[in-house]
Amino acid sequence: MKKIGAFIRNHKKICIIIGVIIIAAVVGLIIWNKKKKENEAMLGGFMTETYVLEKRDLTNYVSATGKITSAESKDVVIPEMNTYKILTMDVALGDTVKAGDQICTFDTEEIERNLKYAQDDLAISKKKTANTMDNQSRGLYQTQLSAVNNTNRNLEALDKAHREYDTAAGEKAEASRIYDEVYDVYEDYYDEDKYYDYQEELQKVKKELESYESKTTSTTAESAEFAAAKEALLVYLDNEAKNVDTTTSPGGTVLSASPALNSLTQGDTTTDITLANMITNYGTWTGPGVTLTSTETAIKNAIESKVEALRNANAAYVTAAEQTGANLAKYNELKERESELSTRITNMSNAKSNLNTAKASVDSAQSKLNGAGDTLQSAERTQQDKYLSDVNGVKDAENNYENTKLDSSVASRTYEDNVRKYEDQLAAAVVKAPFDGVVTSVNGQVGDKYAGGTIVTIEDVSSYVIEAAIDEYDISKIKIGQKVIFKTNATGDEEMEAEVTEIAPRATTATTTNTNGSNTTTATSTAASYKVKMKVTKSNEALRLDMAAKINIITDEVDGVFAVPNSAINTDEDGNDYIEVQDAGAFPDFGTDIPEGEPADVPEIEEAGMPAPMSGDIPSEGRRIYVTVGLQTDYYVEVSSPELTEGMTVILSGGDMDMDDMMGMFGPMGGM
């Protein structure tokens, strides 16, 4: 308190001036507040009850405070150069750089030495890998070649088995065809019962033939007897003819006929006639007036006896021949039957034998086909099994090749990584600007060992971004591409523009830390906000990084529409929106010539049972116009209806509106 008193004594004039200013401010505030209430009382009827309909632009927005940042910022960090010395530092704080400009360099002597060692190790590893892969490649080739050869051999064997099977199938089909033909013959010829009947009958015929065989040759004796008798006659005639005078003897005619005996055949019908004629001729020897000598008589008797004997022999032959002919006919008949039976039996036997042979051929062909089928199946299984085995062998060889390749790759990776590491370090040893901008921080100087972290910060100031936190109640209204109007303290009332470019998908919560002596408390707010970025599209030369910006993000806007205060909207029992308007001439004309400072002579409205309203008031009832409600702001709402016309007087139905509300209807920042 003593210090305060001393200060007042030492600065008396200043304190008096401050006191006067404070008193004047308090008095002014009291007067302003009183004037405000009087104005509200005087204009209360107008502000709460009527509105002249007109078209206007409506805008909804979300207000916030943000921070001007660069469009792009880069903290240059070179983790590859940890522990290495800074060789040069080529920029200073505030320098302007272009993309690719050199910022700083590091000492690379040790890196270059390590890179040489790593490259040598990598070359050796690659040579070993090449040798190993060459061995694996040759082994894989041999396995593949062997698999191809095996496959070809197996396919040839399979093809041969197919051909043999097809041949066997053809032979089986041919044997079956022949069997069918033979079977048809067998069906035509063979009858089991008849076969045995024919066998039995054949045996009987053969036995009967045996009895007829001797009977067919029984004329032999007769033939011999005839020949002997004929010979005896001829001999006698030849011997005795010389003793007879053929010219004078009556027997000469007989004797002269002897040569005809040579042509006589046994069994001939003319033989007996010839012999009978001879006897007749000889009979003339003893006819009347014929005298025979004794010789002639003897000859005559002998001839007659021999002729008779020859006739008897011929007759016997004829008789025997007739019997033999009957026997021979029967014999031939039996022979024919024997042949017929033998043929039938032979045909049946042949048919059965042929059928058996054909059946055997079919069975043999089937057996051969079965064997060929087994061989084919075996060849197919062998081919498939060996093929799968070869495929698996090739696959194993390929896998071994790939595994060896992978193992070699893994083995070489360490050397490659080392080479790449040192190459990256060499590349990183020369630090360049990533883009055009301004150096806003420098951390390090020549000779320092780099310990990590940001060595230089570069920011692009050719364009700006506003970053702001939008609370969770408004964030759903924010969309990419929305227009933003903003101001800063440095640029005064000038409105600049931006566009929403990024909306954070997750919210952040505010954390505050309070320290009181040795006690520190941390509190986390439950209110969530979302980070929104806005690209500045219309700027000012005075704009700088980190300036505070007052922003309005326009969420909805319409131009040139009918709008009424929110309190003008009414809703009927069916939920339909409407406004009430007072048609022209519906309220008294109080005149317009009212002297300044004098109250108007306002008549009473007796029907309403209340004093007449002030100028601008209207009766409490008006005509309804149903409207469609559109965009709604804090003060106005868009309405549309074919019945609306500009200048209509709209009845306001909502409660009181004070001066602040009235002023708010014009919107902040130029009517937004």
HELIX and SHEET records of a PDB file:
HELIX    1   1 LYS A    2  ASN A   10  1                                   9    
HELIX    2   2 LYS A   12  GLU A   49  1                                  38    
HELIX    3   3 PRO A   79  MET A   81  5                                   3    
HELIX    4   4 GLU A  109  TYR A  189  1                                  81    
HELIX    5   5 GLU A  192  GLU A  213  1                                  22    
HELIX    6   6 LYS A  215  THR A  217  5                                   3    
HELIX    7   7 THR A  220  GLU A  240  1                                  21    
HELIX    8   8 ALA A  241  ASN A  243  5                                   3    
HELIX    9   9 GLY A  252  SER A  256  1                                   5    
HELIX   10  10 SER A  258  SER A  263  5                                   6    
HELIX   11  11 THR A  269  GLY A  283  1                                  15    
HELIX   12  12 THR A  284  THR A  286  5                                   3    
HELIX   13  13 SER A  294  ALA A  428  1                                 135    
HELIX   14  14 ILE A  475  LYS A  477  5                                   3    
HELIX   15  15 ASN A  566  ALA A  568  5                                   3    
HELIX   16  16 GLU A  606  ALA A  608  5                                   3    
HELIX   17  17 MET A  659  GLY A  664  1                                   6    
HELIX   18  18 PRO A  668  GLY A  671  1                                   4    
SHEET    1   A 4 THR A  50  VAL A  52  0                                        
SHEET    2   A 4 THR A 649  ILE A 651 -1                                        
SHEET    3   A 4 ASP A 577  GLN A 582 -1                                        
SHEET    4   A 4 ASN A 570  THR A 571 -1                                        
SHEET    1   B 4 THR A  50  VAL A  52  0                                        
SHEET    2   B 4 THR A 649  ILE A 651 -1                                        
SHEET    3   B 4 ASP A 577  GLN A 582 -1                                        
SHEET    4   B 4 ARG A 623  TYR A 626 -1                                        
SHEET    1   C 9 THR A  96  VAL A  97  0                                        
SHEET    2   C 9 GLY A 437  VAL A 442 -1                                        
SHEET    3   C 9 THR A 454  ASP A 471 -1                                        
SHEET    4   C 9 GLU A  54  VAL A  77 -1                                        
SHEET    5   C 9 ALA A 548  PRO A 565 -1                                        
SHEET    6   C 9 LYS A 483  THR A 488 -1                                        
SHEET    7   C 9 MET A 496  ILE A 503 -1                                        
SHEET    8   C 9 ASN A 519  LYS A 538 -1                                        
SHEET    9   C 9 THR A 508  ASN A 516 -1                                        
SHEET    1   D 7 THR A  96  VAL A  97  0                                        
SHEET    2   D 7 GLY A 437  VAL A 442 -1                                        
SHEET    3   D 7 THR A 454  ASP A 471 -1                                        
SHEET    4   D 7 GLU A  54  VAL A  77 -1                                        
SHEET    5   D 7 ALA A 548  PRO A 565 -1                                        
SHEET    6   D 7 TYR A 636  SER A 640 -1                                        
SHEET    7   D 7 THR A 628  GLN A 632 -1                                        
SHEET    1   E 3 ILE A  86  MET A  89  0                                        
SHEET    2   E 3 GLN A 102  PHE A 106 -1                                        
SHEET    3   E 3 VAL A 430  LYS A 432 -1                                        
END                                                                             
